[in-house]
Each structure stands twice: as C-alpha cells, then as structure tokens.
Amino acid sequence: MKARSLLVSMVIGVASIQLSAAWANEGFRDVLDTPAAMTELASRQLITGLAMAGKRIVGVGRRGHIVYSDDDGATWRQSRVPVSSDLNAVSFPSPRVGWAVGHDGVVLRTSDGGESWERKLDARMAQDSLALASSSGAESDPAVAPDLSFLGVWFETEEQGFVVGAFNQILRTVDGGGSWESWSDRAENPEAFHLYAIRAIGEELYVSGEYGLVMKLDRQVGRFRQLDTGHGGTFFGVTGSPGHVVAYGLRGHIMRSTDGGASWRKVDTGLSTSLVADGMTPSGDVLLLSSDGQVVVSRDNGERFAVVPGSGPVPNAASILPLNDGKSFVVGSGRGLSQQVLR
C-alpha cells in the first residue's frame, strides 16, 4: 500500500504526523518526553476536539494542550498533560473519566474530569507491545508503524472502548488501557483507508473514513462491516440518533440512512466547504461545522439542514460542542475557542 497524507491535516490545519526518528537536531526533545507547555494562550490556539464531562467542557488540541471550563466557556483553565503531541479527539464515558487521542500513537486518560492526564499508550509503547497488523488483504507497508496516529475515540464504559486512526488502525481495551488489542484485521477496509471518527448511535457503533467508507460493528461476530453509502468522498464524521444516521465530510457532502446503513440518500446543505465536526443539542438538533466556520443545523433528524445565521467565517474551524442550555455552542478554530448563539 502506498502511504497517503492525512486529508484531515488539509482540512483543519493540523500539523502532519510527527515522526520522532526524523529529528536529529542537537538538543531536540521528543514530544513524547515533553509535557505540554503551560501558557495563558492555551484556549486561544487550535482546539480540535471538544466533549462534555458532566457539566464541564473539555477541549484538546495542538501541542498537547487540553483546557476545561466550568462556566460554559466564559473562562478556561489548562490541564496537566505529559506529552506535547498534537491531540485530535476526546471522549468522556463518565463525568470523571475521559480519554484523549492524537498523533504519535498517544492515548491519554483522566480520572479527575480532565484536570490532569496520564499516558496509557504511545507509538513507542505500541511497537513494544502490539503487533500492528495491516487489514486483511492489504499489502504490508513498513511506514505504517511509525505513522501511528489516532483520530477518533469512543468509550462505552470507563474501562472499555476503541481508538481509531490512520491506515485502518483500530485498537480496543477492556481494562482501562492496561492492555490493547488490535482490531485492524476485524474491519472490512482492505485498502487500509484512514479512519477519522467512531461514534455510537443508539445501540450501534459506526466508524467513518476515507473514500466513502462507513463501517458498523457486527457485535455477534466482533467485526466492523462495510456499508455501501453510494458516495466516494471522505467522511470526517458520523452522527445521529437511533434510526437516523448522518455521515458528513469532504466538500459539504452529507449522506443519511434511516435503516441502519442498508441504504443512503444525499442531503443537500448548499455548502461546498468540508464538514469536519458535529454536535447534538439536548433536544436532539444536529449541528455540523464546516472548515471555514459555518454551522448548519437540522431539527428533523438530519432530513434537512439550514445554515445558522451569524456562524463563520473563522480559519481552520475544527470542533463544535452544543451547550446544555440548548441555545448556544462552542467552536474551536484557528482563533481558539469562541461561544456562539444558536438561532
């Protein structure tokens, strides 16, 4: 398989995968050995993932920066993080326990609602403890192992969950990150396309990726089955509610299924810029964020979307999180974190 650059880097402006072996400058310190720098500007930099930890907002981003807010985004505090690798996604299965993932194979865990984090995996640890297998039928590529980068994370409980990423990497833990098992060979992704997101919708678990790839977990056989979306463009995320699945991505494309992924139809948004993140309000409205900061909302389970007045433009928009009041949301972009009103 020929190595491909990560499309997500083009869309949200995240730096390319950091390869510690490529650095030879005297005095260089590996990002895996360097804690994230403490700075008052942490919340003003690119935040690529947002999640609720109970009533607390937690955001993760570049150079290992993690921030949190207990007042709906009015003020932010910075977390203690043991690495300075770029982080991409965050998930909280409970108010206290959460998980964050990023480049260099980094997987972090918090047990205090995001105030401090511990390393549960990185690329060096993975090479020592895992057989990083290519998916079934794919040609082996020696560049895959150094390019271990995680782009999505989902945990069903505090102890059990999945991380997904570049080159069809899927890892699962059932013991809170004490050990990891590769599920790459349990995914119907023979070309080893990059996997950008993993999300539970009702009782079903979905993964989205390059070239129209959407997979759903077949729990009976323990395998991710590929779904035919009828679309060949990259999907950066999947969201929805039971009975209503929405996959979104490159150039504003949205595909929707109401039968568990058996069939799909295109939903027009009028946008030509890529959709890169999603969020759902307490009432079930679906918000999608474009890379230039425009937000579209659906109040009918993804059947129709309309642009939210006043949203955008901002550079390198990357994350969105509706607040519990149902009237506002937070956006992470190249200008940092900002709160907007949902009209």
Solvent accessible surface area in square Angstrom, and as a share of the most:
residue,aa,sasa,rsa
1,M,41,0.18
2,K,178,0.76
3,A,62,0.48
4,R,60,0.22
5,S,86,0.55
6,L,9,0.04
7,L,44,0.22
8,V,22,0.12
9,S,23,0.15
10,M,143,0.64
11,V,21,0.12
12,I,13,0.07
13,G,34,0.32
14,V,7,0.04
15,A,37,0.29
16,S,82,0.53
17,I,29,0.15
18,Q,44,0.20
19,L,66,0.33
20,S,45,0.29
21,A,104,0.80
22,A,80,0.62
23,W,128,0.45
24,A,101,0.78
25,N,104,0.53
26,E,180,0.81
27,G,78,0.75
28,F,84,0.35
29,R,151,0.55
30,D,21,0.11
31,V,27,0.15
32,L,5,0.02
33,D,65,0.33
34,T,38,0.22
35,P,74,0.47
36,A,6,0.05
37,A,70,0.54
38,M,121,0.54
39,T,44,0.26
40,E,167,0.75
41,L,90,0.45
42,A,3,0.03
43,S,22,0.14
44,R,162,0.59
45,Q,45,0.20
46,L,11,0.05
47,I,1,0.00
48,T,12,0.07
49,G,7,0.07
50,L,23,0.11
51,A,13,0.10
52,M,44,0.20
53,A,6,0.04
54,G,40,0.39
55,K,171,0.72
56,R,38,0.14
57,I,0,0.00
58,V,0,0.00
59,G,0,0.00
60,V,0,0.00
61,G,0,0.00
62,R,65,0.24
63,R,123,0.45
64,G,0,0.00
65,H,7,0.03
66,I,0,0.00
67,V,1,0.01
68,Y,9,0.03
69,S,2,0.01
70,D,92,0.48
71,D,62,0.32
72,D,65,0.34
73,G,15,0.14
74,A,78,0.61
75,T,85,0.50
76,W,50,0.18
77,R,161,0.59
78,Q,31,0.14
79,S,0,0.00
80,R,147,0.54
81,V,7,0.04
82,P,36,0.23
83,V,0,0.00
84,S,16,0.10
85,S,0,0.00
86,D,3,0.01
87,L,1,0.00
88,N,18,0.09
89,A,18,0.14
90,V,16,0.09
91,S,18,0.12
92,F,28,0.12
93,P,42,0.26
94,S,26,0.17
95,P,80,0.50
96,R,134,0.49
97,V,9,0.05
98,G,0,0.00
99,W,0,0.00
100,A,0,0.00
101,V,0,0.00
102,G,0,0.00
103,H,1,0.00
104,D,8,0.04
105,G,0,0.00
106,V,0,0.00
107,V,0,0.00
108,L,0,0.00
109,R,36,0.13
110,T,2,0.01
111,S,67,0.43
112,D,30,0.16
113,G,3,0.02
114,G,0,0.00
115,E,56,0.25
116,S,32,0.21
117,W,18,0.06
118,E,82,0.37
119,R,70,0.26
120,K,44,0.19
121,L,3,0.01
122,D,3,0.01
123,A,12,0.10
124,R,100,0.36
125,M,76,0.34
126,A,0,0.00
127,Q,95,0.42
128,D,129,0.67
129,S,82,0.53
130,L,26,0.13
131,A,86,0.67
132,L,38,0.19
133,A,41,0.32
134,S,40,0.26
135,S,4,0.03
136,S,64,0.42
137,G,83,0.80
138,A,21,0.17
139,E,126,0.56
140,S,90,0.58
141,D,20,0.10
142,P,123,0.78
143,A,40,0.31
144,V,13,0.07
145,A,31,0.24
146,P,62,0.39
147,D,22,0.11
148,L,1,0.01
149,S,0,0.00
150,F,0,0.00
151,L,12,0.06
152,G,3,0.03
153,V,13,0.07
154,W,37,0.13
155,F,7,0.03
156,E,95,0.43
157,T,61,0.35
158,E,66,0.30
159,E,73,0.33
160,Q,72,0.32
161,G,2,0.02
162,F,9,0.04
163,V,0,0.00
164,V,0,0.00
165,G,0,0.00
166,A,0,0.00
167,F,9,0.04
168,N,0,0.00
169,Q,2,0.01
170,I,0,0.00
171,L,0,0.00
172,R,66,0.24
173,T,2,0.01
174,V,79,0.45
175,D,65,0.34
176,G,7,0.07
177,G,5,0.04
178,G,61,0.59
179,S,64,0.41
180,W,28,0.10
181,E,75,0.34
182,S,24,0.15
183,W,14,0.05
184,S,1,0.00
185,D,67,0.35
186,R,81,0.29
187,A,2,0.02
188,E,45,0.20
189,N,2,0.01
190,P,72,0.45
191,E,99,0.45
192,A,3,0.02
193,F,43,0.18
194,H,0,0.00
195,L,0,0.00
196,Y,11,0.04
197,A,20,0.16
198,I,8,0.04
199,R,88,0.32
200,A,31,0.24
201,I,8,0.04
202,G,43,0.42
203,E,150,0.67
204,E,66,0.29
205,L,1,0.00
206,Y,2,0.01
207,V,0,0.00
208,S,0,0.00
209,G,0,0.00
210,E,3,0.01
211,Y,118,0.45
212,G,7,0.07
213,L,4,0.02
214,V,0,0.00
215,M,0,0.00
216,K,44,0.19
217,L,13,0.06
218,D,45,0.23
219,R,125,0.46
220,Q,177,0.79
221,V,88,0.51
222,G,15,0.15
223,R,65,0.24
224,F,0,0.00
225,R,91,0.33
226,Q,87,0.38
227,L,27,0.14
228,D,120,0.62
229,T,6,0.03
230,G,71,0.69
231,H,40,0.18
232,G,54,0.52
233,G,16,0.15
234,T,5,0.03
235,F,0,0.00
236,F,12,0.05
237,G,0,0.00
238,V,1,0.01
239,T,2,0.01
240,G,13,0.13
241,S,28,0.18
242,P,96,0.61
243,G,44,0.42
244,H,50,0.22
245,V,5,0.03
246,V,0,0.00
247,A,0,0.00
248,Y,4,0.02
249,G,0,0.00
250,L,36,0.18
251,R,156,0.57
252,G,5,0.04
253,H,49,0.22
254,I,0,0.00
255,M,16,0.07
256,R,20,0.07
257,S,1,0.01
258,T,78,0.45
259,D,71,0.37
260,G,25,0.24
261,G,2,0.02
262,A,83,0.64
263,S,64,0.41
264,W,33,0.11
265,R,110,0.40
266,K,114,0.48
267,V,5,0.03
268,D,113,0.59
269,T,18,0.11
270,G,70,0.67
271,L,24,0.12
272,S,91,0.59
273,T,44,0.25
274,S,12,0.08
275,L,0,0.00
276,V,17,0.10
277,A,13,0.10
278,D,19,0.10
279,G,8,0.08
280,M,72,0.32
281,T,7,0.04
282,P,90,0.56
283,S,96,0.62
284,G,27,0.26
285,D,21,0.11
286,V,1,0.01
287,L,0,0.00
288,L,0,0.00
289,L,0,0.00
290,S,0,0.00
291,S,22,0.14
292,D,44,0.23
293,G,0,0.00
294,Q,50,0.22
295,V,0,0.00
296,V,0,0.00
297,V,7,0.04
298,S,1,0.00
299,R,139,0.51
300,D,37,0.19
301,N,61,0.31
302,G,0,0.00
303,E,69,0.31
304,R,155,0.56
305,F,20,0.08
306,A,61,0.47
307,V,66,0.38
308,V,2,0.01
309,P,78,0.49
310,G,70,0.67
311,S,13,0.08
312,G,22,0.21
313,P,110,0.69
314,V,27,0.15
315,P,59,0.37
316,N,65,0.34
317,A,0,0.00
318,A,5,0.04
319,S,4,0.02
320,I,6,0.03
321,L,20,0.10
322,P,9,0.06
323,L,2,0.01
324,N,87,0.45
325,D,80,0.42
326,G,30,0.28
327,K,143,0.61
328,S,10,0.06
329,F,0,0.00
330,V,1,0.01
331,V,1,0.01
332,G,0,0.00
333,S,4,0.02
334,G,34,0.33
335,R,164,0.60
336,G,1,0.01
337,L,28,0.14
338,S,52,0.33
339,Q,93,0.41
340,Q,33,0.15
341,V,84,0.48
342,L,20,0.10
343,R,158,0.58
